[in-house]
């Protein structure tokens, strides 16, 4: 499978460890709250926000709310989820997810993304991530620019995303426990 950035209906695959880890989840959500505070700080400064208008033209991305929603989806779907990047008409979810990826909350892992805790989420770092994401612009007819955040993501078709999810979940469904047993040396 390969990325399909121009798939008509792009999907992404998100993963997290199936082992419960409250410390990781708490740290991740706290870092998302810090990123949201930094994002708000960036937007409050007109000089910083200039050039990012397409990111918030029809709705301001809320990275903390998106992080909480994505964590819920991962928990609800056995820690592996295939998500439509455009479940809403405006594309706000796609912008939020792409911003979370740019910030390091999800890192590329094969065909999908693994949940991760970014090292930093300072206003400068958030601004750099937003500028990078804002570079995913296509020019439509009549000089209209359109932000296409999926160009910055590894996307899959629905079929590919569901097949990959099923492949990742298969070992969990079987309940097979693999044990490594050391071989005894030949006693002869």
Residue, then its C-alpha position, 0 to 999 in steps of 0.5 A: x500500500x502507498x500513500x494516496x494524497x489525492x484520494x477522493x475520500x482520504x483516510x488515515x490510520x491512527x494507532x496507540x499501544x493496547x496496554x493501558x498507560x494512564x501516565x502516558x495518556x495524562x501526559x499526552x493530554x496535558x501536552x495537547x492543552x499546552x499546544x492549544x494555549x500556544x496556538x491561541x497565543x499565536x492567533x492573538x498576535x496579528x503578525x504571527x497569524x498573518x499568512x495562516x488565514x486559510x487554517x482558520x478561515x471557516x473555523x479555528x482548529x482546536x488541537x486540545x479538543x481534537x486530541x481528546x476526540x481522537x483519544x476517544x476514537x482510539x479507545x473506542x476502536x481497540x486502539x487502531x482506528x481508520x478515520x475519514x479526513x473529511x467527515x465534516x463539510x468544512x474540513x476542520x477535522x482534517x486541519x486539526x489532525x494535520x496540525x497535531x501531526x505537524x506538532x508531533x502528537x502522531x508520528x509516521x509508523x509504516x502506513x499510519x500514525x502512532x500516538x506520541x508525546x511531542x518534545x515541545x509545543x512552544x508558541x514558536x514551535x506551534x507557529x512553525x508547524x502552522x506555517x508548514x501546514x499552511x504551505x499545503x495550498x492549491x490554486x483553484x480557478x479564478x485565483x482562489x487558494x484552497x488549503x489541502x492539509x491531506x497533502x501533508x499526511x500519509x493517506x489511504x483509501x477506505x479499502x486500504x485503511x480498513x484492510x490495514x486496520x484488520x491486519x493490525x487487529x487480527x493478532x488481538x482477536x485470536x487470543x493466541x499467546x506466543x511464548x518463547x521457550x528456550x531449547x534444551x541442549x542436546x544431552x547426548 
